[in-house]
Amino acid sequence: MPTYKDLRAQLVALEQQALEARRAELDQVLAEIREKVKEYGITQRDIFGSRGASGSSKPKSALPPKYIDPKTGATWSGRGRAPAWIADTKNRDRFLIKR
């Protein structure tokens, strides 16, 4: 029966072999990908879309306005920081857009 020390040495050796195998496979995979990208003219946008890998695929649309300034016609959706023309108003009902 192998000792703990022998098993730890084997583990270290296996981890090193696994790391070397991963590097070799990764180099091969990257070479294949680069070849296909060059052959087909693939762009980053083709792979990840217009926003990249971390973004949503849906474009954000503007919210419809909820409030209107009767003097200037400026509108506000009710989200985010309130514009100056409505910021100090406690009751915003008179600025609501009637639908």
Backbone torsions as a table, in degrees:
resi	resn	phi	psi	omega
1	MET	NA	129.9	-179.4
2	PRO	-71.0	152.0	179.0
3	THR	-84.8	168.1	177.6
4	TYR	-58.2	-41.6	-179.0
5	LYS	-62.2	-41.2	178.2
6	ASP	-64.7	-42.8	-179.5
7	LEU	-65.8	-40.1	177.0
8	ARG	-62.5	-40.0	179.0
9	ALA	-65.0	-40.2	177.6
10	GLN	-65.4	-39.8	179.4
11	LEU	-62.1	-45.5	178.5
12	VAL	-61.3	-43.6	179.7
13	ALA	-64.2	-42.0	179.0
14	LEU	-66.5	-39.3	177.3
15	GLU	-62.2	-39.6	178.7
16	GLN	-66.0	-42.0	178.2
17	GLN	-64.3	-41.6	179.4
18	ALA	-63.6	-41.1	178.7
19	LEU	-63.6	-43.2	178.8
20	GLU	-65.6	-40.0	178.8
21	ALA	-65.1	-41.3	178.5
22	ARG	-62.1	-45.0	179.2
23	ARG	-60.3	-43.1	180.0
24	ALA	-64.2	-45.4	179.7
25	GLU	-66.1	-40.1	179.6
26	LEU	-62.9	-42.5	177.4
27	ASP	-60.2	-41.0	180.0
28	GLN	-67.0	-44.9	-180.0
29	VAL	-62.6	-45.3	179.3
30	LEU	-62.5	-38.6	178.0
31	ALA	-63.0	-42.4	178.4
32	GLU	-63.7	-42.6	-179.8
33	ILE	-64.0	-46.2	179.3
34	ARG	-59.8	-38.8	178.9
35	GLU	-63.6	-44.9	-179.6
36	LYS	-67.6	-38.9	178.5
37	VAL	-61.4	-44.6	179.8
38	LYS	-66.7	-43.1	-176.8
39	GLU	-65.0	-43.0	-175.0
40	TYR	-100.7	-3.9	179.9
41	GLY	67.0	36.1	-178.0
42	ILE	-72.5	137.6	177.6
43	THR	-110.1	167.7	177.0
44	GLN	-61.0	-36.8	179.2
45	ARG	-64.5	-36.3	177.4
46	ASP	-62.1	-37.0	-176.1
47	ILE	-83.4	-48.5	-172.0
48	PHE	-103.3	-5.4	-177.6
49	GLY	84.9	-172.8	-173.5
50	SER	-76.6	-21.0	-176.0
51	ARG	-104.2	-2.1	-178.3
52	GLY	89.6	-178.1	-174.4
53	ALA	-72.3	-27.2	-173.9
54	SER	-91.6	-8.0	-174.9
55	GLY	-95.9	167.5	175.6
56	SER	-77.6	149.4	179.6
57	SER	-82.0	-14.8	179.9
58	LYS	-88.6	130.3	174.4
59	PRO	-73.2	145.6	179.6
60	LYS	-82.0	134.7	178.3
61	SER	-105.2	151.9	-179.8
62	ALA	-70.5	142.9	177.5
63	LEU	-76.5	148.5	177.2
64	PRO	-69.7	148.4	-179.9
65	PRO	-67.5	144.7	179.8
66	LYS	-110.7	-29.2	-178.0
67	TYR	-124.7	150.4	177.8
68	ILE	-136.1	140.5	174.8
69	ASP	-86.4	115.1	-176.4
70	PRO	-65.4	-24.7	-179.3
71	LYS	-76.1	-45.0	-173.9
72	THR	-108.1	-19.6	-177.0
73	GLY	85.6	3.8	178.0
74	ALA	-66.8	145.1	-178.6
75	THR	-120.5	163.3	178.1
76	TRP	-148.0	139.3	-177.0
77	SER	-79.5	-14.4	-177.9
78	GLY	95.2	-1.9	178.2
79	ARG	-113.0	151.0	-180.0
80	GLY	80.9	-167.8	-178.3
81	ARG	-69.0	134.3	-178.6
82	ALA	-72.6	138.9	177.1
83	PRO	-68.2	161.6	-175.0
84	ALA	-57.8	-35.4	-175.1
85	TRP	-69.8	-13.2	-179.8
86	ILE	-127.6	-7.0	-171.7
87	ALA	-59.5	-41.6	-175.7
88	ASP	-91.0	4.3	-177.8
89	THR	-86.5	126.1	179.3
90	LYS	-79.5	-43.1	179.0
91	ASN	-105.5	108.7	-175.6
92	ARG	-92.9	6.6	-176.5
93	ASP	-58.2	-35.9	-177.6
94	ARG	-70.0	-15.0	178.2
95	PHE	-97.3	-3.9	-179.3
96	LEU	-62.8	141.4	175.7
97	ILE	-84.1	123.0	180.0
98	LYS	-81.9	131.4	-178.9
99	ARG	-116.8	NA	NA
